Amino acid sequence: MEKVKQSKKRWAWTEAQIRRYWSRGSWYTPPSWFREDYHRANRAYERAEINKILNGYIDDDSYIGTKHHSSSAKWDWT
């Protein structure tokens, strides 16, 4: 990306660079230590559901989903 010279010692961002920077959404992404609780809860939930199937409490053809959707961490972070 070509930079536009603003002054003798500084460089200005182009409009495309500014749009790309703000559209990344990095300010909206929660940190990994916050998301780890959601991954741990999903693993525990899926493990419990598999044990229920193996013990006969749930039918074999039932759908095993996740407890938390991947985007729920973002909603709880903001």
Summary of the structure (lengths in Angstrom):
residues: 78
radius of gyration: 22.6
end to end distance: 32.2
largest distance: 74.7
contacts: 134
relative contact order: 0.13
helix: 50%
strand: 5%
